[in-house]
Amino acid sequence: MLRRRAALAALPVLVLPAVLAGCSTDDGGGDGTLEVLASFYPLQYVAEQVGGEHVTVSNLTPPAAEPHDLELSPAQMREIGTSDLVVYSSGFQAAVDDAVETQSPEHVVDAADVVDLEAHPGTPSEETGGHGDEHAEEDAGDGHDHGTLDPHFWLDPTRLIPLGHAVAGALADADPEHAAAYAEGARALEKQVKDLDAEFTAGLKECETRTLVTSHEAFGYLAERYDLEQVGIVGLDPESEPSPARLREVAAVVEDSGVDTIFTETLTSPKVAETLASDVGVETAVLDPLEGLSEDAAAAGADYVSVMQDNLATLSEGLQCS
């Protein structure tokens, strides 16, 4: 049900306590739009594209913050319970998993239930963390023991398609009056990401090397989609430390595969990758895993599509694609 906070604000003061007793008092949705809460940026982007003018979307993860380490304030906990829709991905952010379970929001889309998550080959298990399925027995719920599944599905643009349609369905359940608009928003998002997918397919078709050496294994879905082989210095957990043996293995891959660029990433320290690159005589370049969008990027008009296009340009140069 839509929250009409602007109308409530106009009621006489004596009426307010009784009226507000069962309502959230946060500011989102005060214009009559649905309040949608996303747990990190790619989910925010999907909700905004699908919901359009009929939604107000908030992001639980602050700009430039590492989403895996998210801790929720009491106010954010309450917001999860009162929002019209919560979009999250179970097994990725333990604090959000716990809050969804305890606050029981009426409408929820769990990306992990909608998108086909996979386990990608990677570094040995003792050196590899990973975000996994909420049902995985390996998940200790600390935000860094991620089970066996790779959560970074949004780096394959086509995997946003089923999520967009699921969000449209949930929005329609919460706001049947605008169901057609939400369905149209999902179709527009589908076209948008298919166009982006076509750009990647063409841009990465002919490359001198198809070996993608990264500081950590965030790009498995991208590599799978565009016929690249990802080799991570560490596994899915960006805070892992590689062993000397692992560094020697990656150095051998760089030398044997004609790699001339090791890709670091935003939000995590590039020091290990830069040291390895210096040792083997290759360059480094920065990719964005798009777990968050900085305030500066947003202010400059950047969004999911434009950052992915920047990634494509970086990959094309680093992999020597024609």
C-alpha positions as CSV (number, residue, x, y, z in Angstrom):
1,M,0.0,0.0,0.0
2,L,1.4,3.4,-0.9
3,R,2.4,5.7,1.9
4,R,0.9,9.2,1.6
5,R,3.2,11.0,4.0
6,A,2.5,14.4,2.5
7,A,-1.2,14.0,3.2
8,L,-0.5,12.9,6.8
9,A,1.6,16.0,7.3
10,A,-1.4,18.2,6.7
11,L,-3.6,16.5,9.3
12,P,-4.3,18.3,12.6
13,V,-1.6,17.8,15.3
14,L,-4.0,16.0,17.6
15,V,-4.7,13.4,15.0
16,L,-1.1,12.6,14.1
17,P,-0.2,10.2,17.0
18,A,-3.2,7.9,16.2
19,V,-2.6,8.0,12.5
20,L,1.2,7.6,12.6
21,A,1.1,4.7,15.1
22,G,1.1,2.1,12.3
23,C,3.2,4.0,9.8
24,S,6.9,4.5,9.1
25,T,8.2,8.0,9.7
26,D,11.1,8.0,7.3
27,D,11.2,10.5,4.4
28,G,11.2,8.2,1.4
29,G,8.1,7.9,-0.6
30,G,6.6,11.1,0.7
31,D,5.5,12.0,-2.8
32,G,3.2,9.0,-3.0
33,T,5.8,6.7,-4.7
34,L,6.6,3.2,-3.5
35,E,9.5,3.0,-1.1
36,V,12.0,0.5,-2.5
37,L,15.1,-0.5,-0.6
38,A,18.1,-2.1,-2.4
39,S,21.0,-3.6,-0.5
40,F,23.8,-2.5,-3.0
41,Y,24.2,-0.6,-6.2
42,P,23.4,-3.0,-9.1
43,L,20.1,-3.9,-7.4
44,Q,19.4,-0.2,-6.9
45,Y,19.9,0.4,-10.6
46,V,17.5,-2.4,-11.6
47,A,14.8,-1.1,-9.2
48,E,15.2,2.5,-10.6
49,Q,15.0,1.4,-14.2
50,V,12.0,-0.8,-13.7
51,G,10.1,1.4,-11.2
52,G,10.8,4.7,-12.9
53,E,8.8,7.6,-11.6
54,H,6.6,5.4,-9.5
55,V,9.3,4.5,-7.0
56,T,11.8,6.1,-4.6
57,V,14.8,3.8,-4.3
58,S,17.3,3.9,-1.4
59,N,20.5,2.0,-1.1
60,L,21.6,0.4,2.2
61,T,25.3,0.5,1.2
62,P,26.9,4.0,1.3
63,P,28.7,5.3,-1.7
64,A,32.3,3.9,-2.1
65,A,31.8,1.5,0.8
66,E,32.6,-2.2,0.6
67,P,29.2,-3.9,0.5
68,H,30.5,-7.2,2.0
69,D,31.3,-5.4,5.3
70,L,27.9,-3.6,5.6
71,E,26.6,-3.1,9.1
72,L,23.1,-1.7,9.6
73,S,21.9,1.0,11.9
74,P,18.7,0.5,14.0
75,A,17.0,3.0,11.6
76,Q,18.1,0.9,8.6
77,M,16.8,-2.2,10.3
78,R,13.4,-0.5,10.7
79,E,13.4,0.7,7.1
80,I,13.8,-2.9,5.9
81,G,10.6,-3.7,7.7
82,T,8.6,-0.7,6.5
83,S,9.7,-0.4,2.9
84,D,7.2,-1.4,0.2
85,L,9.8,-3.6,-1.5
86,V,13.3,-4.8,-0.4
87,V,15.7,-6.1,-3.2
88,Y,18.7,-7.9,-1.9
89,S,20.9,-11.0,-2.7
90,S,21.0,-13.5,0.1
91,G,24.4,-14.8,1.1
92,F,26.1,-11.6,0.0
93,Q,25.6,-9.3,3.0
94,A,25.1,-11.2,6.2
95,A,23.6,-8.1,8.0
96,V,20.9,-7.7,5.4
97,D,20.1,-11.4,5.5
98,D,19.6,-11.2,9.2
99,A,17.5,-8.0,8.9
100,V,15.2,-9.4,6.3
101,E,14.6,-12.5,8.4
102,T,13.8,-10.5,11.6
103,Q,11.9,-7.6,10.0
104,S,9.9,-9.7,7.5
105,P,9.1,-7.0,4.9
106,E,5.9,-7.6,3.0
107,H,7.4,-7.6,-0.5
108,V,10.9,-9.0,-1.1
109,V,13.0,-9.9,-4.2
110,D,16.0,-12.1,-3.5
111,A,18.3,-12.0,-6.5
112,A,19.9,-15.3,-5.4
113,D,16.5,-17.0,-5.9
114,V,15.9,-15.3,-9.3
115,V,19.3,-15.3,-11.0
116,D,21.2,-18.5,-11.8
117,L,24.3,-18.3,-9.6
118,E,27.2,-20.5,-10.3
119,A,30.5,-21.7,-8.8
120,H,33.4,-20.6,-11.0
121,P,36.7,-22.4,-11.0
122,G,39.3,-20.4,-9.0
123,T,42.1,-20.5,-6.6
124,P,42.6,-23.4,-4.1
125,S,39.8,-23.5,-1.5
126,E,42.1,-22.5,1.4
127,E,42.9,-19.2,-0.4
128,T,39.4,-18.5,-1.8
129,G,36.5,-16.9,0.0
130,G,33.2,-16.4,-1.8
131,H,29.7,-15.2,-1.4
132,G,27.3,-18.0,-1.6
133,D,23.8,-19.3,-1.4
134,E,22.1,-18.6,1.9
135,H,21.4,-22.3,2.2
136,A,25.1,-23.3,1.8
137,E,26.3,-25.1,4.9
138,E,29.7,-23.4,4.4
139,D,28.3,-20.0,4.9
140,A,29.2,-18.9,8.4
141,G,27.2,-15.7,8.1
142,D,30.1,-13.3,8.7
143,G,29.9,-11.7,5.3
144,H,33.2,-13.2,4.1
145,D,32.6,-17.0,4.1
146,H,30.5,-17.1,1.0
147,G,30.0,-20.7,0.4
148,T,30.6,-22.0,-3.1
149,L,28.7,-19.6,-5.4
150,D,29.9,-16.5,-7.1
151,P,27.6,-13.6,-6.3
152,H,28.8,-11.1,-9.0
153,F,26.1,-12.0,-11.5
154,W,25.6,-8.3,-12.6
155,L,28.9,-8.4,-14.4
156,D,27.2,-10.5,-17.1
157,P,24.6,-7.9,-18.2
158,T,22.1,-10.5,-19.4
159,R,21.7,-11.8,-15.9
160,L,19.9,-8.6,-15.0
161,I,17.0,-9.5,-17.2
162,P,15.3,-12.1,-15.0
163,L,15.9,-9.8,-12.0
164,G,14.2,-6.9,-13.7
165,H,11.1,-9.0,-14.4
166,A,11.0,-10.3,-10.9
167,V,11.2,-6.7,-9.5
168,A,8.4,-5.7,-11.9
169,G,6.3,-8.5,-10.6
170,A,6.9,-7.5,-7.0
171,L,6.2,-3.8,-7.6
172,A,3.0,-4.8,-9.4
173,D,1.9,-6.8,-6.3
174,A,2.6,-3.8,-4.1
175,D,1.0,-1.3,-6.5
176,P,-1.3,-2.9,-9.0
177,E,-2.4,0.4,-10.4
178,H,1.0,0.8,-12.2
179,A,1.6,-2.8,-13.1
180,A,1.8,-2.0,-16.8
181,A,4.4,0.7,-16.2
182,Y,6.6,-1.7,-14.2
183,A,6.3,-4.4,-16.9
184,E,7.3,-1.8,-19.5
185,G,10.3,-0.7,-17.3
186,A,11.5,-4.4,-17.2
187,R,11.2,-4.6,-20.9
188,A,13.2,-1.4,-21.4
189,L,15.9,-2.7,-19.0
190,E,16.0,-5.9,-21.0
191,K,16.7,-4.0,-24.2
192,Q,19.3,-1.9,-22.5
193,V,21.3,-4.7,-21.2
194,K,21.0,-6.7,-24.4
195,D,22.5,-3.7,-26.3
196,L,25.3,-3.6,-23.7
197,D,25.9,-7.3,-24.1
198,A,26.2,-6.8,-27.9
199,E,28.8,-4.1,-27.3
200,F,30.9,-6.5,-25.1
201,T,30.5,-9.4,-27.6
202,A,31.8,-7.3,-30.4
203,G,34.5,-5.5,-28.4
204,L,36.0,-8.7,-27.0
205,K,35.6,-10.9,-30.0
206,E,39.2,-10.6,-31.3
207,C,41.9,-10.2,-28.6
208,E,45.6,-11.1,-28.5
209,T,45.0,-12.9,-25.1
210,R,41.9,-14.2,-23.6
211,T,43.4,-14.6,-20.1
212,L,42.0,-12.1,-17.6
213,V,44.3,-11.8,-14.7
214,T,42.6,-10.0,-11.8
215,S,43.4,-9.0,-8.3
216,H,40.5,-11.1,-7.1
217,E,37.9,-13.3,-8.8
218,A,35.0,-10.9,-9.1
219,F,34.7,-11.3,-12.9
220,G,33.8,-14.9,-13.4
221,Y,30.4,-14.2,-15.0
222,L,31.9,-11.7,-17.3
223,A,34.7,-14.1,-18.3
224,E,32.2,-16.9,-18.9
225,R,29.9,-14.8,-21.0
226,Y,32.6,-13.4,-23.3
227,D,34.9,-16.5,-23.6
228,L,37.7,-15.3,-21.3
229,E,39.7,-17.2,-18.7
230,Q,39.7,-15.5,-15.4
231,V,42.8,-16.0,-13.2
232,G,42.6,-14.4,-9.8
233,I,45.5,-13.5,-7.5
234,V,43.1,-14.3,-4.7
235,G,39.6,-15.8,-4.8
236,L,36.2,-14.3,-4.2
237,D,37.1,-12.7,-0.9
238,P,39.0,-9.5,-1.8
239,E,40.6,-9.5,1.7
240,S,42.3,-12.8,1.3
241,E,46.1,-12.8,1.1
242,P,47.7,-14.9,-1.6
243,S,50.4,-17.4,-0.7
244,P,53.9,-17.2,-2.3
245,A,53.0,-20.4,-4.2
246,R,49.9,-18.7,-5.6
247,L,51.9,-15.6,-6.7
248,R,54.3,-17.9,-8.5
249,E,51.4,-19.6,-10.2
250,V,49.9,-16.4,-11.4
251,A,53.3,-15.1,-12.6
252,A,53.7,-18.2,-14.7
253,V,50.3,-17.7,-16.2
254,V,51.2,-14.1,-17.1
255,E,54.4,-15.2,-18.8
256,D,53.0,-18.2,-20.6
257,S,49.8,-16.6,-21.8
258,G,51.2,-13.4,-23.3
259,V,49.4,-11.3,-20.7
260,D,50.6,-7.7,-20.5
261,T,48.1,-6.2,-18.1
262,I,47.0,-7.3,-14.6
263,F,43.6,-5.8,-13.7
264,T,43.1,-4.3,-10.2
265,E,39.8,-2.9,-9.1
266,T,38.1,-0.1,-7.3
267,L,37.3,-0.3,-3.6
268,T,40.2,-2.7,-2.8
269,S,43.9,-2.2,-2.4
270,P,45.9,-2.7,-5.6
271,K,49.3,-3.2,-3.9
272,V,49.7,-6.9,-4.3
273,A,48.7,-6.8,-7.9
274,E,50.9,-3.8,-8.6
275,T,53.9,-5.6,-7.0
276,L,53.3,-8.7,-9.0
277,A,52.9,-6.7,-12.2
278,S,56.2,-4.9,-11.5
279,D,58.0,-8.2,-10.8
280,V,56.9,-9.8,-14.1
281,G,57.2,-6.6,-16.2
282,V,53.6,-5.9,-17.1
283,E,51.1,-3.0,-16.7
284,T,48.1,-2.7,-14.5
285,A,44.7,-1.2,-15.2
286,V,41.6,-0.7,-13.1
287,L,38.3,-2.5,-13.5
288,D,35.1,-1.6,-11.6
289,P,33.2,-4.6,-10.2
290,L,30.2,-2.3,-9.7
291,E,29.4,-3.3,-6.2
292,G,29.0,0.4,-5.5
293,L,28.9,3.7,-7.3
294,S,30.8,6.6,-5.8
295,E,29.2,10.0,-5.2
296,D,31.6,11.6,-7.7
297,A,30.7,9.0,-10.3
298,A,27.0,9.5,-9.7
299,A,27.4,13.3,-9.8
300,A,29.2,13.0,-13.1
301,G,26.2,11.1,-14.5
302,A,27.7,7.6,-14.4
303,D,25.5,4.6,-14.0
304,Y,25.7,0.8,-14.4
305,V,25.8,1.0,-18.2
306,S,28.4,3.7,-18.5
307,V,30.7,2.1,-15.9
308,M,30.4,-1.2,-17.8
309,Q,31.3,0.6,-21.0
310,D,34.3,2.0,-19.2
311,N,35.2,-1.6,-18.2
312,L,34.9,-2.7,-21.8
313,A,37.3,0.0,-23.0
314,T,39.8,-1.0,-20.2
315,L,39.5,-4.7,-21.1
316,S,39.8,-4.1,-24.8
317,E,43.0,-2.2,-24.3
318,G,44.5,-4.5,-21.7
319,L,43.7,-7.7,-23.6
320,Q,44.8,-6.1,-26.9
321,C,41.5,-6.5,-28.7
322,S,40.9,-5.2,-32.2
